[in-house]
Amino acid sequence: MAYHITDDCIACGACQPECPTDAISEGDIYSIDPEKCIDCGACANVCPVDAPQPE
């Protein structure tokens, strides 16, 4: 089960360097490639607004 980023994302960038599979892409709201996501939760652990959520 991959994570996805909700509309709560503030595009702070904290999650992107934490992803071990480079599944997170930058944007107005960041996005996670479900094909690359390994469901580790590293992004969710550093997000200040809890935007990354499991599907």
Biopython code that builds the backbone (N, CA, C, O; Angstrom):
import numpy as np
from Bio.PDB.StructureBuilder import StructureBuilder

atoms = [
    (1, "MET", "N", (0.845, -1.173, 0.000)),
    (1, "MET", "CA", (0.000, 0.000, 0.000)),
    (1, "MET", "C", (0.893, 1.240, 0.000)),
    (1, "MET", "O", (1.677, 1.446, 0.926)),
    (2, "ALA", "N", (0.772, 2.047, -1.023)),
    (2, "ALA", "CA", (1.597, 3.245, -1.155)),
    (2, "ALA", "C", (0.995, 4.411, -0.373)),
    (2, "ALA", "O", (-0.201, 4.442, -0.081)),
    (3, "TYR", "N", (1.849, 5.352, -0.051)),
    (3, "TYR", "CA", (1.395, 6.601, 0.552)),
    (3, "TYR", "C", (0.963, 7.552, -0.559)),
    (3, "TYR", "O", (1.385, 7.407, -1.707)),
    (4, "HIS", "N", (0.134, 8.510, -0.222)),
    (4, "HIS", "CA", (-0.209, 9.606, -1.120)),
    (4, "HIS", "C", (-0.149, 10.894, -0.309)),
    (4, "HIS", "O", (-0.192, 10.862, 0.921)),
    (5, "ILE", "N", (-0.051, 12.012, -0.993)),
    (5, "ILE", "CA", (0.029, 13.295, -0.303)),
    (5, "ILE", "C", (-1.298, 14.020, -0.460)),
    (5, "ILE", "O", (-1.796, 14.201, -1.572)),
    (6, "THR", "N", (-1.857, 14.426, 0.656)),
    (6, "THR", "CA", (-3.160, 15.081, 0.661)),
    (6, "THR", "C", (-3.034, 16.562, 0.294)),
    (6, "THR", "O", (-1.931, 17.092, 0.159)),
    (7, "ASP", "N", (-4.177, 17.211, 0.137)),
    (7, "ASP", "CA", (-4.217, 18.643, -0.167)),
    (7, "ASP", "C", (-3.695, 19.497, 0.979)),
    (7, "ASP", "O", (-3.535, 20.707, 0.816)),
    (8, "ASP", "N", (-3.426, 18.898, 2.134)),
    (8, "ASP", "CA", (-2.864, 19.645, 3.265)),
    (8, "ASP", "C", (-1.400, 20.015, 3.041)),
    (8, "ASP", "O", (-0.846, 20.817, 3.793)),
    (9, "CYS", "N", (-0.771, 19.445, 2.021)),
    (9, "CYS", "CA", (0.641, 19.691, 1.727)),
    (9, "CYS", "C", (0.906, 21.181, 1.569)),
    (9, "CYS", "O", (0.171, 21.889, 0.881)),
    (10, "ILE", "N", (1.982, 21.649, 2.227)),
    (10, "ILE", "CA", (2.390, 23.050, 2.130)),
    (10, "ILE", "C", (3.665, 23.199, 1.290)),
    (10, "ILE", "O", (4.261, 24.275, 1.247)),
    (11, "ALA", "N", (4.074, 22.124, 0.632)),
    (11, "ALA", "CA", (5.237, 22.114, -0.259)),
    (11, "ALA", "C", (6.506, 22.615, 0.425)),
    (11, "ALA", "O", (7.280, 23.370, -0.164)),
    (12, "CYS", "N", (6.710, 22.194, 1.660)),
    (12, "CYS", "CA", (7.886, 22.636, 2.411)),
    (12, "CYS", "C", (9.154, 21.883, 1.994)),
    (12, "CYS", "O", (10.264, 22.378, 2.190)),
    (13, "GLY", "N", (8.988, 20.687, 1.419)),
    (13, "GLY", "CA", (10.136, 19.933, 0.946)),
    (13, "GLY", "C", (10.775, 19.016, 1.964)),
    (13, "GLY", "O", (11.768, 18.362, 1.646)),
    (14, "ALA", "N", (10.254, 18.938, 3.169)),
    (14, "ALA", "CA", (10.865, 18.109, 4.212)),
    (14, "ALA", "C", (10.842, 16.628, 3.855)),
    (14, "ALA", "O", (11.753, 15.886, 4.221)),
    (15, "CYS", "N", (9.813, 16.197, 3.147)),
    (15, "CYS", "CA", (9.637, 14.776, 2.860)),
    (15, "CYS", "C", (10.572, 14.250, 1.773)),
    (15, "CYS", "O", (11.056, 13.121, 1.861)),
    (16, "GLN", "N", (10.824, 15.058, 0.758)),
    (16, "GLN", "CA", (11.537, 14.584, -0.424)),
    (16, "GLN", "C", (12.904, 13.965, -0.125)),
    (16, "GLN", "O", (13.177, 12.873, -0.625)),
    (17, "PRO", "N", (13.779, 14.601, 0.663)),
    (17, "PRO", "CA", (15.082, 13.989, 0.919)),
    (17, "PRO", "C", (15.012, 12.735, 1.802)),
    (17, "PRO", "O", (15.969, 11.962, 1.848)),
    (18, "GLU", "N", (13.904, 12.532, 2.494)),
    (18, "GLU", "CA", (13.761, 11.378, 3.373)),
    (18, "GLU", "C", (13.377, 10.098, 2.623)),
    (18, "GLU", "O", (13.538, 8.999, 3.155)),
    (19, "CYS", "N", (12.876, 10.231, 1.407)),
    (19, "CYS", "CA", (12.383, 9.075, 0.654)),
    (19, "CYS", "C", (13.550, 8.245, 0.114)),
    (19, "CYS", "O", (14.349, 8.749, -0.675)),
    (20, "PRO", "N", (13.658, 6.979, 0.527)),
    (20, "PRO", "CA", (14.780, 6.145, 0.087)),
    (20, "PRO", "C", (14.666, 5.684, -1.362)),
    (20, "PRO", "O", (15.642, 5.188, -1.925)),
    (21, "THR", "N", (13.496, 5.836, -1.973)),
    (21, "THR", "CA", (13.315, 5.379, -3.357)),
    (21, "THR", "C", (13.067, 6.526, -4.336)),
    (21, "THR", "O", (12.707, 6.282, -5.487)),
    (22, "ASP", "N", (13.252, 7.756, -3.903)),
    (22, "ASP", "CA", (13.024, 8.942, -4.737)),
    (22, "ASP", "C", (11.645, 8.928, -5.383)),
    (22, "ASP", "O", (11.505, 9.254, -6.562)),
    (23, "ALA", "N", (10.626, 8.550, -4.615)),
    (23, "ALA", "CA", (9.261, 8.457, -5.126)),
    (23, "ALA", "C", (8.507, 9.784, -5.049)),
    (23, "ALA", "O", (7.403, 9.895, -5.582)),
    (24, "ILE", "N", (9.084, 10.784, -4.396)),
    (24, "ILE", "CA", (8.378, 12.045, -4.171)),
    (24, "ILE", "C", (8.832, 13.088, -5.172)),
    (24, "ILE", "O", (10.027, 13.330, -5.342)),
    (25, "SER", "N", (7.847, 13.712, -5.841)),
    (25, "SER", "CA", (8.113, 14.756, -6.830)),
    (25, "SER", "C", (7.653, 16.096, -6.305)),
    (25, "SER", "O", (6.626, 16.203, -5.634)),
    (26, "GLU", "N", (8.433, 17.124, -6.622)),
    (26, "GLU", "CA", (8.141, 18.487, -6.189)),
    (26, "GLU", "C", (7.009, 19.089, -7.020)),
    (26, "GLU", "O", (6.840, 18.758, -8.194)),
    (27, "GLY", "N", (6.247, 19.965, -6.400)),
    (27, "GLY", "CA", (5.176, 20.677, -7.087)),
    (27, "GLY", "C", (4.471, 21.599, -6.124)),
    (27, "GLY", "O", (4.902, 21.759, -4.982)),
    (28, "ASP", "N", (3.372, 22.217, -6.579)),
    (28, "ASP", "CA", (2.580, 23.054, -5.671)),
    (28, "ASP", "C", (2.132, 22.217, -4.480)),
    (28, "ASP", "O", (2.146, 22.674, -3.337)),
    (29, "ILE", "N", (1.737, 20.986, -4.773)),
    (29, "ILE", "CA", (1.505, 19.945, -3.778)),
    (29, "ILE", "C", (2.387, 18.786, -4.223)),
    (29, "ILE", "O", (2.278, 18.331, -5.361)),
    (30, "TYR", "N", (3.238, 18.314, -3.363)),
    (30, "TYR", "CA", (4.131, 17.236, -3.737)),
    (30, "TYR", "C", (3.321, 15.985, -4.069)),
    (30, "TYR", "O", (2.173, 15.858, -3.644)),
    (31, "SER", "N", (3.913, 15.067, -4.824)),
    (31, "SER", "CA", (3.213, 13.830, -5.168)),
    (31, "SER", "C", (4.138, 12.647, -4.962)),
    (31, "SER", "O", (5.361, 12.777, -5.009)),
    (32, "ILE", "N", (3.536, 11.495, -4.733)),
    (32, "ILE", "CA", (4.280, 10.253, -4.515)),
    (32, "ILE", "C", (3.934, 9.279, -5.623)),
    (32, "ILE", "O", (2.758, 9.026, -5.886)),
    (33, "ASP", "N", (4.946, 8.732, -6.274)),
    (33, "ASP", "CA", (4.750, 7.724, -7.320)),
    (33, "ASP", "C", (4.442, 6.397, -6.634)),
    (33, "ASP", "O", (5.305, 5.841, -5.955)),
    (34, "PRO", "N", (3.220, 5.881, -6.801)),
    (34, "PRO", "CA", (2.858, 4.638, -6.108)),
    (34, "PRO", "C", (3.657, 3.420, -6.583)),
    (34, "PRO", "O", (3.730, 2.414, -5.876)),
    (35, "GLU", "N", (4.249, 3.505, -7.765)),
    (35, "GLU", "CA", (5.073, 2.404, -8.272)),
    (35, "GLU", "C", (6.426, 2.342, -7.550)),
    (35, "GLU", "O", (7.030, 1.274, -7.455)),
    (36, "LYS", "N", (6.895, 3.480, -7.047)),
    (36, "LYS", "CA", (8.182, 3.545, -6.352)),
    (36, "LYS", "C", (8.051, 3.476, -4.839)),
    (36, "LYS", "O", (8.990, 3.060, -4.160)),
    (37, "CYS", "N", (6.906, 3.873, -4.299)),
    (37, "CYS", "CA", (6.704, 3.934, -2.849)),
    (37, "CYS", "C", (6.750, 2.532, -2.239)),
    (37, "CYS", "O", (6.087, 1.610, -2.712)),
    (38, "ILE", "N", (7.554, 2.395, -1.173)),
    (38, "ILE", "CA", (7.669, 1.096, -0.491)),
    (38, "ILE", "C", (6.961, 1.103, 0.863)),
    (38, "ILE", "O", (7.159, 0.199, 1.676)),
    (39, "ASP", "N", (6.137, 2.122, 1.102)),
    (39, "ASP", "CA", (5.316, 2.188, 2.311)),
    (39, "ASP", "C", (6.141, 2.215, 3.597)),
    (39, "ASP", "O", (5.764, 1.612, 4.602)),
    (40, "CYS", "N", (7.275, 2.923, 3.554)),
    (40, "CYS", "CA", (8.146, 2.948, 4.732)),
    (40, "CYS", "C", (7.712, 3.986, 5.763)),
    (40, "CYS", "O", (8.010, 3.845, 6.950)),
    (41, "GLY", "N", (7.000, 5.040, 5.310)),
    (41, "GLY", "CA", (6.532, 6.066, 6.235)),
    (41, "GLY", "C", (7.547, 7.133, 6.583)),
    (41, "GLY", "O", (7.271, 7.986, 7.426)),
    (42, "ALA", "N", (8.719, 7.112, 5.957)),
    (42, "ALA", "CA", (9.741, 8.114, 6.272)),
    (42, "ALA", "C", (9.237, 9.523, 5.993)),
    (42, "ALA", "O", (9.548, 10.451, 6.739)),
    (43, "CYS", "N", (8.465, 9.688, 4.930)),
    (43, "CYS", "CA", (7.922, 11.013, 4.585)),
    (43, "CYS", "C", (6.935, 11.489, 5.638)),
    (43, "CYS", "O", (6.942, 12.658, 6.023)),
    (44, "ALA", "N", (6.097, 10.590, 6.095)),
    (44, "ALA", "CA", (5.076, 10.945, 7.091)),
    (44, "ALA", "C", (5.715, 11.331, 8.417)),
    (44, "ALA", "O", (5.179, 12.166, 9.146)),
    (45, "ASN", "N", (6.846, 10.735, 8.731)),
    (45, "ASN", "CA", (7.512, 11.016, 10.003)),
    (45, "ASN", "C", (8.073, 12.428, 10.098)),
    (45, "ASN", "O", (8.253, 12.942, 11.202)),
    (46, "VAL", "N", (8.353, 13.066, 8.965)),
    (46, "VAL", "CA", (8.950, 14.406, 8.998)),
    (46, "VAL", "C", (7.994, 15.509, 8.567)),
    (46, "VAL", "O", (8.332, 16.688, 8.674)),
    (47, "CYS", "N", (6.830, 15.161, 8.092)),
    (47, "CYS", "CA", (5.887, 16.162, 7.581)),
    (47, "CYS", "C", (5.265, 16.965, 8.716)),
    (47, "CYS", "O", (4.699, 16.382, 9.641)),
    (48, "PRO", "N", (5.360, 18.314, 8.662)),
    (48, "PRO", "CA", (4.790, 19.129, 9.735)),
    (48, "PRO", "C", (3.256, 19.217, 9.722)),
    (48, "PRO", "O", (2.652, 19.644, 10.706)),
    (49, "VAL", "N", (2.626, 18.815, 8.605)),
    (49, "VAL", "CA", (1.162, 18.915, 8.509)),
    (49, "VAL", "C", (0.500, 17.555, 8.248)),
    (49, "VAL", "O", (-0.678, 17.501, 7.895)),
    (50, "ASP", "N", (1.237, 16.479, 8.416)),
    (50, "ASP", "CA", (0.716, 15.119, 8.218)),
    (50, "ASP", "C", (0.069, 14.918, 6.859)),
    (50, "ASP", "O", (-0.956, 14.245, 6.758)),
    (51, "ALA", "N", (0.656, 15.495, 5.803)),
    (51, "ALA", "CA", (0.094, 15.359, 4.456)),
    (51, "ALA", "C", (0.277, 13.956, 3.865)),
    (51, "ALA", "O", (-0.653, 13.464, 3.225)),
    (52, "PRO", "N", (1.419, 13.286, 4.042)),
    (52, "PRO", "CA", (1.523, 11.925, 3.501)),
    (52, "PRO", "C", (0.666, 10.954, 4.320)),
    (52, "PRO", "O", (0.818, 10.849, 5.537)),
    (53, "GLN", "N", (-0.212, 10.266, 3.649)),
    (53, "GLN", "CA", (-1.108, 9.319, 4.298)),
    (53, "GLN", "C", (-1.105, 8.010, 3.525)),
    (53, "GLN", "O", (-0.938, 8.012, 2.306)),
    (54, "PRO", "N", (-1.289, 6.883, 4.227)),
    (54, "PRO", "CA", (-1.380, 5.613, 3.495)),
    (54, "PRO", "C", (-2.659, 5.594, 2.661)),
    (54, "PRO", "O", (-3.678, 6.169, 3.045)),
    (55, "GLU", "N", (-2.584, 4.931, 1.530)),
    (55, "GLU", "CA", (-3.775, 4.808, 0.651)),
    (55, "GLU", "C", (-4.857, 4.043, 1.364)),
    (55, "GLU", "O", (-5.933, 3.830, 0.805)),
]
sb = StructureBuilder()
sb.init_structure("model")
sb.init_model(0)
sb.init_chain("A")
sb.init_seg("    ")
for serial, (resi, resn, name, xyz) in enumerate(atoms, 1):
    if name == "N":
        sb.init_residue(resn, " ", resi, " ")
    sb.init_atom(name, np.array(xyz, "f"), 0.0, 1.0, " ", f" {name:<3s}", serial, name[0])
structure = sb.get_structure()
